[in-house]
Amino acid sequence: MKLPSLSRKAFPVAWQIEGALTTGRSTERTSRIANVDERRLADQRLTEALEFTEGIIAVIPDILLEMDRNGRYLKVWTKHPETLAATEQHLLGKTVNEVLPPEEAAVALRAIREADERGVSEGHTIRIVQQNGETRWFEHYIAKRPSSKPSAKTFLVVSRDITERKQAEHVLGEARTRLLTVLQTIPDMVWLKDVDGVYLLCNHAFELLIGKAESEIVGKTDFDLFGADLARFFREKDLAAISAGGVLVNEEWVTRSDNGEHILLETRKVPIIGAEGKTAATLGVSRDITELNASREKIHRMAFFDSLTNLPNRALFYERLGQLIADTASHDQLIGVMMIDLDHFKTINDTMGHPIGDELLCQVATRLNTVVGGGDTVARLGGDEFAILLASIRHREDLARIADMLLETFNEPFLLDGKEFFVSCSIGAALHPDDSTNADDLVKFADSAMYSAKRTGRGSFQFYSKELMAGAKNRLILETELRRAIERDELEVHYQPKVLLGTGMMTGSEALLRWYHTELGTVSPAQFIPIAEDTGLIVDLGRWVLREACRTAAEFNADGEPPHKVAINLSSKQFQRPDLAETIAKILDETACRPAWIEIEITESLLLDEKDETRAILSALRTMGISIAIDDFGTGYSALSYLARFPIDTLKIDRSFINSADARSAELVKAILSIARCLGQSVVAEGVETIEQAAFLVANGCDSAQGFLYSKPLPKSEIKKLPRCLKVW
């Protein structure tokens, strides 16, 4: 009911009471309105929160579930209901035991219990068979649902489809399995270390190397597995590979734990770059290259060392000489180059056999090394030719002193096949920088000096000089011209008569080669015959002389007078041709020369050949009717035994015994004559120049002689004019 209006002044108290009542009603109304607004605002906020939550649920691809602690499905939110294990209606109210296979249900319940204890649980993977029969994998994240009612304990579950990740992991797992299988079967050692050098994995080959299982290696460093020095080396190479950012290759010797074998490893290390672009690990692959290294060393030795003596060969000698010249170029240090050649090595090699010759070369190499210092080089350049490189020469005299020491070592006999042999050598030397600063020139000059020493008597030493080089140049010119001498018709055969000492009757002559060069004039046999021997030209020259001499013998004997026998010298090199006997027979046939009209002269050195070939050739010639004579008897390797073993008809006493006034030489001549008589061999004295010499020979029973007393060597046309009797007293 509305109260009547009261005047404030007439009824002040009443007005106050009315005012108070009015104010109370207004305040109550205002409060009521505020509550309504708050509820409306709260409802609005709740609506907005629900809408936001529903928006999140609608956006996320995951499944959101609410479950109780028994695993009962209370609510399901998903935008892809086909991914559920069953329809939403079928799931609600059911437990995981009723929906999932036992093992998967057990995983789900274990995750719920973990969330109940800890508040959250994550990372549990469950296999779900979907409604269409497809199997997919889901990862569950579970948390307690906040609630003001302790009794209302439920759990929110986010189920995320990780099938693609699982499939990728499966593919990666299979690939890893295959990779590990390959790694376990390959012989190379494979390992992975982190940036701190801690092993992360390794294969079986690496386990065998270390002698530990992978489980004992992983987590360890090289300092736990190897010695300190080797471990430091490995660590340095790891860091170097990381620093280089690429493949780093190194080699190291290690000892296998399984058999104690010392092996050489070639290791390739490469840094593994992580997701952030930084090095995360180091991958290493080690290969046993012990056999490869042995092969490399063998190839190196084959390329730079002599296989017989193990000395440096020509290539390594020149390499060291060139390097030494380069190193000493700035301060003119003296360098000595020596060339050493064995004297008469070919004779030993041919007569005793190549195995004995090889043994001699090995013993020579040993002796040379005993004289030369450790910083110097002894090399075998080929055959019986050795070279010495001396780097510590202070004076020219040092070379001479070392050469004397080398020659002295050859004074001791070599023991070969149980027998003692004395072998000499010839040495030539050149000096850097005095003679040359060029490696090729130094070797050439030393070689020239060595050949000069050999020509002057062997067993000697000689320095290089410009005069020697000039002589070598002349020798080369002679060799070149000698090769053309036959085709230029510059050669001629002269004949020196051979007479019976008692009657002076000429019984034959010796064919001697002469060379008349159109520009050089008369070239002495002492000059060109050694060149022909050394170069092998003596074979062609000897064949030409043989043909000319046989043709001359046929002419000399054409009139039927007492036979005129022509003696022809054959070189030992001609006897190296297996067809020598056939060649001589062919020439005899071509020239219509009878075998009885010629005599073959050989040197004593040829008879040292114990091989059957030489004896067979001489026997074949003897059977043909050709007589055999030993030229210069007494100056070579005199061994009386060969006089009985070989078919020898005549001994020719060397002129050095005839021309000597020494009583000993006279006695030697008598001894030779006595031996010849005992063996039924005839004797010819060479170089008879005086009547006294002839009388001495007659008095001691010598058969024949030749020399300037009777005639010098003459051309064929002139010797025909000589009388048959050349008696001088």
C-alpha positions in Angstrom: 0.0 0.0 0.0 1.3 3.4 -0.9 1.8 5.7 2.2 0.7 9.2 2.0 3.2 11.9 1.5 4.4 13.6 4.6 5.8 17.1 5.1 9.5 17.1 6.2 9.0 20.1 8.4 5.7 19.0 10.0 6.7 15.5 10.7 10.5 15.4 10.7 10.7 12.0 12.5 8.0 10.5 10.3 9.8 11.8 7.3 13.1 10.2 8.5 11.3 6.9 9.0 9.7 7.0 5.6 13.1 7.9 4.1 14.7 5.0 5.8 12.0 2.6 4.5 12.3 4.0 1.0 16.1 3.7 1.1 15.9 0.1 2.2 13.6 -0.9 -0.6 15.9 0.8 -3.1 19.0 -1.0 -1.8 17.3 -4.4 -1.9 16.2 -3.8 -5.5 19.7 -2.7 -6.5 21.3 -5.8 -4.9 18.8 -8.0 -6.7 19.7 -6.5 -10.0 23.4 -6.9 -9.3 23.1 -10.6 -8.6 21.2 -11.1 -11.8 23.9 -9.3 -13.7 26.6 -11.4 -12.1 24.8 -14.6 -13.0 24.2 -13.4 -16.4 28.0 -12.5 -16.7 29.0 -15.9 -15.3 26.7 -17.7 -17.6 28.1 -15.7 -20.5 31.7 -16.6 -19.4 30.8 -20.2 -19.0 29.2 -20.2 -22.4 32.3 -18.6 -23.9 34.5 -21.2 -22.1 32.4 -24.0 -23.4 32.4 -22.6 -26.9 36.2 -22.1 -26.7 36.7 -25.7 -25.4 34.4 -27.1 -28.1 36.4 -25.0 -30.6 39.6 -26.6 -29.4 38.1 -30.0 -29.5 36.8 -29.4 -33.0 40.2 -28.2 -34.1 42.5 -30.7 -32.7 42.9 -34.0 -34.6 43.3 -36.0 -31.4 40.6 -38.0 -29.6 39.6 -36.6 -26.2 38.2 -39.1 -23.7 37.0 -38.9 -20.1 37.4 -42.1 -18.1 37.1 -43.2 -14.5 39.9 -44.9 -12.7 38.6 -48.3 -13.9 39.0 -47.3 -17.4 35.4 -46.8 -18.2 34.5 -44.5 -21.1 32.5 -41.6 -19.8 32.7 -39.2 -22.6 34.2 -39.1 -26.1 35.0 -36.1 -28.2 36.4 -36.5 -31.7 36.0 -35.1 -35.2 37.0 -38.4 -36.7 34.7 -41.0 -35.0 35.8 -43.6 -37.6 39.2 -43.8 -35.8 37.6 -45.1 -32.6 37.8 -48.8 -31.6 33.9 -48.8 -31.7 31.1 -46.4 -32.1 30.7 -43.7 -29.4 27.4 -45.3 -28.3 29.1 -48.6 -27.9 32.1 -47.2 -26.0 30.2 -45.1 -23.4 29.8 -47.0 -20.2 32.2 -49.8 -21.3 35.7 -50.3 -19.8 38.9 -50.8 -21.7 38.9 -54.4 -20.7 35.6 -54.8 -22.6 36.8 -52.9 -25.7 40.6 -53.5 -26.1 42.7 -56.6 -26.3 44.0 -57.7 -22.9 47.6 -56.5 -23.5 46.4 -53.1 -24.7 43.9 -52.8 -22.0 46.6 -53.5 -19.4 48.7 -50.6 -20.9 45.7 -48.2 -20.7 44.9 -49.1 -17.1 48.6 -48.8 -16.1 48.7 -45.3 -17.6 45.5 -44.4 -15.6 47.0 -45.6 -12.3 50.2 -43.6 -13.1 48.1 -40.5 -13.7 46.2 -41.2 -10.5 49.5 -41.3 -8.5 51.4 -38.5 -10.3 48.6 -36.4 -11.7 49.7 -37.0 -15.2 50.9 -39.8 -17.5 52.2 -39.7 -21.0 54.0 -41.6 -23.7 52.0 -44.9 -23.5 51.4 -46.4 -26.9 48.3 -48.5 -27.5 47.4 -50.5 -30.6 43.8 -50.0 -31.7 41.9 -52.1 -34.2 39.4 -49.7 -35.8 35.9 -50.4 -36.8 37.0 -51.1 -40.4 39.6 -53.6 -39.2 42.6 -51.4 -39.8 45.2 -51.4 -37.0 46.5 -48.0 -35.9 48.7 -46.8 -33.1 47.8 -44.2 -30.6 49.8 -42.4 -27.9 47.9 -41.5 -24.7 48.4 -38.5 -22.5 46.4 -38.7 -19.3 45.7 -36.2 -16.5 43.3 -36.0 -13.6 40.3 -33.9 -14.3 40.0 -31.0 -11.9 36.9 -31.3 -9.7 35.6 -29.8 -6.5 34.1 -33.2 -5.5 36.9 -35.6 -4.4 34.5 -38.5 -5.0 34.1 -37.5 -8.6 37.6 -38.6 -9.8 37.9 -38.9 -13.5 40.6 -38.6 -16.0 41.0 -36.8 -19.3 42.8 -38.7 -22.0 44.3 -37.3 -25.2 44.7 -40.1 -27.7 47.0 -39.1 -30.6 47.2 -41.1 -33.8 50.9 -41.9 -34.2 50.5 -44.6 -36.9 52.6 -42.8 -39.5 55.3 -42.2 -37.0 55.1 -45.8 -35.8 55.3 -47.0 -39.4 58.3 -44.6 -40.0 59.9 -46.0 -36.9 59.3 -49.5 -38.1 60.9 -48.7 -41.4 63.8 -47.0 -39.7 64.0 -49.9 -37.3 64.2 -52.4 -40.1 66.7 -50.2 -41.9 68.7 -50.0 -38.6 68.5 -53.7 -38.2 69.7 -54.3 -41.7 72.4 -51.7 -41.3 73.5 -53.3 -38.0 73.5 -56.7 -39.7 75.7 -55.4 -42.4 78.0 -53.7 -39.9 78.3 -56.9 -38.0 79.3 -58.9 -41.0 81.7 -56.6 -42.8 85.4 -57.0 -41.9 85.9 -53.3 -41.5 85.7 -51.9 -37.9 82.9 -49.4 -37.5 82.2 -47.2 -34.5 80.4 -44.0 -33.5 81.6 -41.6 -30.8 80.1 -38.4 -29.5 81.9 -35.1 -29.6 83.5 -35.9 -26.3 85.0 -39.1 -27.6 82.6 -41.4 -25.8 81.7 -44.6 -27.8 78.0 -44.8 -28.8 78.1 -48.0 -30.9 80.5 -50.3 -32.7 80.3 -53.5 -34.8 81.6 -57.0 -34.2 84.9 -56.4 -36.0 85.7 -53.5 -33.6 84.7 -55.8 -30.7 87.3 -58.4 -31.9 90.0 -55.6 -32.2 89.4 -54.4 -28.6 88.6 -57.8 -27.1 85.4 -56.5 -25.4 81.7 -56.7 -26.2 79.8 -53.6 -27.4 78.1 -53.2 -24.1 81.6 -52.9 -22.5 82.8 -50.4 -25.1 79.8 -48.1 -25.3 80.2 -45.3 -22.7 84.0 -45.7 -22.7 86.6 -43.5 -24.4 89.9 -44.4 -26.2 91.7 -43.7 -23.0 89.8 -46.6 -21.4 90.5 -48.9 -24.3 94.0 -48.1 -25.6 97.4 -46.9 -24.4 97.8 -43.3 -23.6 99.9 -42.4 -26.7 97.6 -44.2 -29.1 94.5 -42.7 -27.3 95.9 -39.2 -27.7 96.5 -39.9 -31.3 92.9 -41.0 -31.9 91.6 -38.0 -30.0 93.6 -35.6 -32.0 92.4 -37.2 -35.2 88.8 -37.0 -34.0 89.1 -33.3 -33.3 90.9 -32.8 -36.6 88.0 -34.4 -38.5 85.5 -32.3 -36.6 87.5 -29.2 -37.3 87.9 -30.1 -41.0 84.1 -30.8 -41.4 84.8 -33.6 -43.8 86.4 -37.0 -44.2 89.8 -37.3 -42.6 92.0 -40.3 -43.4 94.9 -41.5 -41.3 96.9 -44.7 -40.6 98.0 -46.1 -37.3 99.5 -49.3 -36.0 97.5 -51.2 -33.3 97.7 -54.6 -31.6 94.8 -57.0 -31.9 93.6 -58.2 -28.6 92.5 -61.6 -29.9 95.9 -62.8 -31.3 98.4 -60.1 -30.3 99.0 -59.4 -34.0 100.4 -55.9 -34.8 98.3 -54.5 -37.7 98.1 -51.3 -39.6 94.7 -49.6 -39.8 93.5 -47.1 -42.3 90.8 -45.0 -40.6 88.3 -42.7 -42.2 86.6 -40.3 -39.8 83.7 -38.0 -40.7 81.7 -35.7 -38.4 78.0 -36.3 -38.1 76.0 -33.0 -38.2 73.0 -32.7 -35.8 69.7 -31.0 -36.3 71.0 -27.6 -35.1 73.9 -27.7 -37.6 76.5 -28.6 -35.1 78.6 -31.7 -34.9 76.9 -34.3 -32.9 79.2 -37.3 -33.3 82.1 -38.8 -35.2 81.7 -41.9 -37.4 84.8 -43.9 -38.0 85.6 -46.8 -40.3 88.9 -48.7 -39.9 90.3 -51.2 -42.3 93.2 -53.6 -41.8 95.7 -52.6 -44.5 98.6 -54.7 -43.2 98.8 -56.8 -46.3 98.2 -53.8 -48.5 101.0 -52.0 -46.8 103.3 -55.0 -47.3 102.3 -55.0 -51.0 103.0 -51.3 -51.2 106.4 -51.8 -49.5 107.1 -54.7 -51.9 106.2 -52.5 -54.9 108.3 -49.7 -53.5 111.2 -52.1 -53.1 110.7 -53.4 -56.6 110.7 -49.9 -57.9 113.6 -48.6 -55.9 115.7 -51.6 -54.7 117.6 -54.3 -56.4 115.9 -57.6 -55.8 119.1 -59.6 -55.7 121.3 -57.5 -53.4 118.6 -55.4 -51.7 120.7 -52.3 -52.5 119.1 -49.2 -53.9 118.7 -49.4 -57.7 119.4 -46.9 -60.4 116.2 -45.0 -59.9 116.7 -44.5 -56.2 120.4 -43.7 -56.7 119.6 -40.9 -59.1 116.8 -39.6 -56.8 119.1 -39.4 -53.8 121.9 -37.9 -56.0 119.5 -35.2 -57.3 118.2 -34.4 -53.8 121.7 -34.2 -52.4 122.7 -31.8 -55.2 119.7 -29.7 -54.5 120.4 -29.7 -50.7 124.0 -28.6 -51.1 123.6 -26.1 -53.9 123.7 -23.1 -51.6 127.0 -24.0 -49.9 129.0 -26.0 -52.5 129.4 -29.1 -50.4 131.5 -31.8 -52.0 129.7 -34.9 -53.2 131.5 -37.9 -54.5 130.1 -40.3 -57.1 131.9 -43.6 -57.6 131.3 -46.2 -60.3 132.5 -49.8 -59.6 132.7 -52.6 -62.1 133.9 -56.1 -61.4 136.8 -57.4 -63.5 136.1 -60.5 -65.6 132.7 -61.0 -64.0 131.3 -62.4 -67.2 133.9 -65.1 -67.3 132.9 -66.2 -63.8 129.2 -65.9 -64.5 129.5 -67.9 -67.7 131.9 -70.6 -66.4 130.5 -71.1 -62.9 126.9 -70.4 -63.7 124.5 -67.6 -62.9 123.7 -68.8 -59.3 127.4 -68.5 -58.4 127.5 -65.1 -60.2 124.5 -63.9 -58.2 126.2 -65.1 -54.9 129.3 -63.1 -55.9 127.3 -60.0 -56.4 125.6 -60.4 -53.0 129.0 -60.8 -51.3 130.4 -57.7 -53.2 127.4 -55.7 -52.0 128.1 -56.7 -48.4 131.8 -55.7 -48.7 131.0 -52.4 -50.3 128.6 -51.5 -47.4 131.2 -52.3 -44.8 133.4 -49.6 -46.2 130.8 -46.9 -46.9 129.3 -44.9 -44.0 125.7 -45.1 -43.0 124.8 -41.7 -44.5 126.1 -42.7 -47.9 124.5 -44.9 -50.6 125.7 -48.1 -52.2 123.6 -49.0 -55.2 123.5 -51.7 -57.9 122.8 -50.1 -61.3 122.7 -53.4 -63.1 124.8 -56.5 -64.0 128.1 -56.2 -62.1 128.0 -52.4 -62.1 127.8 -50.7 -58.7 127.6 -47.0 -57.7 128.4 -45.2 -54.5 127.1 -41.8 -53.4 129.3 -40.2 -50.8 127.7 -37.2 -49.1 130.4 -36.5 -46.4 133.4 -35.6 -48.6 135.6 -32.7 -47.4 138.5 -33.1 -49.7 139.3 -34.8 -53.0 141.7 -37.0 -51.2 138.8 -38.6 -49.3 137.6 -40.2 -52.5 141.0 -41.7 -53.1 141.2 -43.0 -49.6 137.8 -44.6 -49.8 138.7 -46.1 -53.2 141.9 -47.7 -51.7 139.8 -49.2 -48.9 137.4 -50.6 -51.5 140.1 -52.1 -53.6 141.7 -53.6 -50.4 138.5 -55.4 -49.5 138.8 -57.2 -52.9 142.2 -58.6 -51.9 140.4 -61.2 -49.7 139.1 -64.2 -51.6 135.4 -64.8 -52.2 134.0 -68.1 -51.1 131.8 -69.4 -53.8 130.4 -72.9 -53.9 133.0 -74.0 -51.4 135.9 -72.6 -53.5 138.0 -69.5 -53.1 137.9 -67.0 -55.9 139.9 -63.7 -56.3 138.0 -61.0 -58.0 139.2 -57.5 -58.6 137.3 -54.4 -59.5 137.8 -51.1 -61.4 136.7 -47.8 -59.8 136.1 -44.4 -61.4 135.1 -41.2 -59.5 133.7 -37.8 -60.2 133.3 -34.9 -57.8 130.5 -32.3 -57.3 130.8 -29.4 -57.9 134.3 -29.6 -59.3 133.5 -31.9 -62.2 129.8 -31.0 -62.7 126.7 -30.0 -60.9 124.5 -32.2 -63.0 123.6 -35.7 -61.8 123.7 -37.3 -65.2 127.1 -35.8 -66.0 128.6 -36.9 -62.6 127.5 -40.5 -63.3 128.7 -40.3 -66.9 132.1 -38.9 -65.8 132.6 -41.4 -63.0 131.7 -44.2 -65.5 134.2 -42.9 -68.0 136.9 -42.8 -65.3 136.0 -46.4 -64.3 136.4 -47.7 -67.9 139.7 -45.9 -68.1 140.8 -47.6 -64.9 139.7 -50.9 -66.4 141.7 -50.3 -69.6 144.8 -49.4 -67.7 145.1 -52.8 -66.0 142.0 -53.4 -63.9 142.0 -53.6 -60.2 142.6 -49.8 -60.0 141.0 -46.4 -59.4 141.0 -43.3 -61.4 139.5 -39.8 -61.1 137.6 -38.2 -63.9 139.4 -35.7 -66.0 138.6 -33.7 -69.2 141.2 -35.8 -71.0 139.3 -39.0 -70.1 136.1 -37.5 -71.4 137.9 -36.6 -74.6 139.1 -40.2 -74.9 135.6 -41.5 -74.2 134.3 -39.2 -76.9 136.9 -40.5 -79.4 135.9 -44.0 -78.4 132.3 -43.3 -79.1 133.3 -41.8 -82.5 135.3 -45.0 -83.3 132.4 -47.2 -82.3 130.1 -45.3 -84.6 132.5 -45.4 -87.5 133.4 -49.0 -86.9 129.7 -50.0 -87.4 129.9 -48.6 -90.9 133.4 -49.8 -91.7 132.3 -53.0 -93.5 129.7 -51.3 -95.7 132.2 -48.6 -96.6 134.8 -51.3 -97.5 137.3 -49.8 -95.1 138.5 -53.1 -93.7 141.3 -55.3 -95.0 142.9 -58.5 -93.8 146.7 -58.7 -93.6 148.6 -61.9 -93.2 151.8 -62.5 -91.2 153.8 -65.5 -92.4 154.4 -68.5 -90.1 157.6 -70.5 -90.9 159.4 -73.6 -89.8 162.4 -72.5 -87.6 164.6 -75.2 -89.0 164.2 -74.6 -92.7 162.6 -71.2 -92.9 159.8 -72.7 -95.1 156.5 -70.7 -94.9 153.8 -73.1 -93.8 151.0 -70.7 -93.3 150.0 -67.2 -92.0 147.9 -65.5 -89.4 145.0 -63.4 -90.6 145.0 -60.0 -88.9 142.3 -57.3 -89.3 143.3 -53.8 -90.4 141.1 -50.7 -90.6 141.9 -47.8 -92.9 139.4 -44.9 -92.3 139.1 -42.3 -95.0 139.4 -39.4 -92.6 141.0 -40.9 -89.4 143.6 -42.9 -91.4 145.0 -46.1 -90.1 143.2 -47.2 -86.9 145.3 -49.5 -84.7 143.7 -52.8 -83.8 144.6 -52.0 -80.2 142.0 -49.2 -80.4 139.1 -50.8 -82.3 139.3 -54.4 -81.3 138.5 -53.7 -77.6 135.6 -51.5 -78.8 134.4 -54.3 -81.0 134.6 -56.8 -78.1 132.7 -54.5 -75.7 129.9 -53.6 -78.1 129.5 -57.0 -79.6 130.5 -55.8 -83.1 133.3 -58.5 -82.9 130.7 -61.1 -84.0 130.0 -59.4 -87.3 133.7 -58.4 -87.8 134.8 -62.0 -87.0 132.4 -63.4 -89.5 133.7 -61.0 -92.2 137.3 -61.9 -91.4 136.5 -65.6 -91.4 135.0 -65.4 -94.9 137.9 -63.3 -96.2 140.5 -65.6 -94.7 138.8 -68.7 -96.0 138.7 -67.2 -99.5 142.4 -66.3 -99.2 143.3 -69.8 -98.0 141.5 -71.3 -101.0 143.6 -69.0 -103.3 146.9 -69.8 -101.5 146.3 -73.5 -101.9 144.9 -73.5 -105.4 148.2 -74.5 -107.1 148.6 -77.8 -105.2 151.8 -76.8 -103.5 152.5 -77.7 -99.9 149.4 -76.5 -98.0 149.3 -73.0 -96.6 147.3 -72.9 -93.4 145.6 -69.6 -92.5 145.1 -69.0 -88.7 142.0 -67.1 -87.8 141.3 -65.6 -84.4 137.8 -66.1 -83.0 136.4 -64.1 -80.1 134.8 -65.7 -77.1 131.7 -63.8 -78.0 131.5 -65.8 -81.3 131.5 -69.0 -79.2 128.4 -67.7 -77.5 126.6 -68.2 -80.7 125.3 -71.8 -80.8 125.4 -71.9 -84.6 129.2 -71.1 -84.8 130.2 -74.5 -86.2 127.4 -74.4 -88.8 128.4 -70.8 -89.7 132.0 -71.9 -90.3 130.9 -74.9 -92.3 128.7 -72.7 -94.5 131.5 -70.2 -95.1 133.9 -73.1 -96.0 131.4 -74.3 -98.5 130.8 -70.8 -100.0 134.5 -70.1 -100.4 135.5 -73.6 -101.5 138.0 -73.7 -98.6 139.0 -77.1 -97.1 138.9 -77.4 -93.3 142.6 -78.5 -93.3 143.6 -75.1 -94.8 142.5 -73.1 -91.8 143.3 -73.0 -88.1 141.1 -71.5 -85.4 143.0 -69.5 -82.7 141.3 -69.0 -79.3 142.3 -67.4 -76.0 142.9 -69.3 -72.8 140.0 -67.5 -71.0 137.6 -69.3 -73.3 138.8 -72.6 -72.0 137.8 -71.7 -68.5 134.2 -72.3 -69.6 133.3 -75.7 -68.1 130.1 -75.8 -70.1 129.6 -78.5 -72.6 128.8 -76.0 -75.4 132.4 -74.8 -75.8 133.8 -78.3 -75.8 131.1 -79.4 -78.2 131.9 -76.5 -80.7 135.6 -77.2 -80.6 135.1 -80.9 -81.0 132.8 -80.3 -84.0 135.4 -78.1 -85.6 138.1 -80.7 -84.9 135.9 -83.4 -86.5 135.5 -81.2 -89.6 139.3 -81.2 -89.9 140.0 -77.8 -88.6 143.0 -77.5 -86.2 142.7 -75.6 -82.9 145.4 -73.3 -81.5 145.7 -71.4 -78.2 146.8 -67.8 -78.8 149.0 -65.9 -76.4 149.6 -69.0 -74.3 150.9 -68.3 -70.8 149.4 -64.9 -70.3 145.9 -65.9 -69.3 144.4 -68.3 -66.8 147.0 -71.0 -67.3 145.5 -74.2 -66.2 147.3 -77.3 -67.6 144.3 -79.5 -67.1 142.4 -77.9 -70.0 145.1 -78.9 -72.4 144.0 -82.5 -71.8 140.3 -81.9 -71.7 140.0 -79.8 -74.9 141.0 -80.8 -78.5 144.1 -78.5 -78.8 146.6 -78.9 -81.6 148.9 -75.9 -81.2 150.3 -73.6 -78.5 151.3 -70.1 -79.5 153.9 -68.7 -77.0 153.1 -65.1 -76.3 155.6 -62.5 -77.6 156.2 -61.2 -74.1 158.1 -64.4 -73.2 160.1 -64.3 -76.4 161.1 -60.6 -76.3 162.1 -60.7 -72.6 165.7 -61.0 -71.7 164.7 -62.3 -68.3 166.1 -65.8 -67.5 162.8 -66.8 -65.9 161.0 -66.1 -69.2 163.5 -68.3 -71.0 162.8 -71.1 -68.5 159.0 -70.7 -69.0 159.5 -71.0 -72.7 161.4 -74.3 -72.2 158.6 -75.5 -69.9 156.0 -74.8 -72.4 157.9 -76.6 -75.1 158.3 -79.6 -72.8 154.6 -79.7 -72.0 153.7 -79.5 -75.7 156.0 -82.4 -76.6 154.5 -84.5 -73.8 151.0 -83.8 -75.1 151.9 -84.2 -78.8 151.1 -80.5 -79.5 153.0 -78.3 -81.9 154.4 -74.9 -80.8 154.5 -71.5 -82.6 156.6 -68.7 -81.1 155.1 -65.2 -81.6 157.0 -61.9 -82.0 160.3 -63.4 -83.1 162.4 -60.3 -84.0 166.1 -61.4 -83.8 168.3 -64.2 -85.0 169.3 -64.9 -81.4 165.6 -65.5 -80.4 165.2 -67.8 -83.3 168.4 -69.7 -82.4 167.2 -70.1 -78.8 163.9 -71.5 -80.0 165.6 -73.9 -82.4 168.0 -75.1 -79.7 165.0 -75.9 -77.4 163.0 -77.7 -80.0 160.4 -75.1 -81.1 158.6 -76.0 -84.3 157.6 -72.8 -85.9 157.7 -69.0 -85.4 156.3 -65.8 -86.7 157.5 -62.2 -86.3 159.1 -59.2 -87.9 162.3 -61.3 -88.3 160.6 -63.0 -91.2 157.9 -60.5 -92.2 155.5 -58.0 -90.9 151.7 -58.6 -91.7 151.1 -57.9 -95.4 148.1 -57.6 -97.7 147.1 -60.6 -99.6 148.6 -59.3 -102.8 152.0 -58.8 -101.3 152.3 -62.0 -99.3 151.7 -63.9 -102.5 155.0 -62.4 -103.8 157.0 -63.7 -100.9 159.3 -66.7 -101.5 158.3 -70.0 -100.0 161.5 -70.0 -97.9 162.2 -67.2 -95.5 165.3 -68.5 -93.9 167.3 -65.7 -92.3 170.6 -67.4 -91.6 
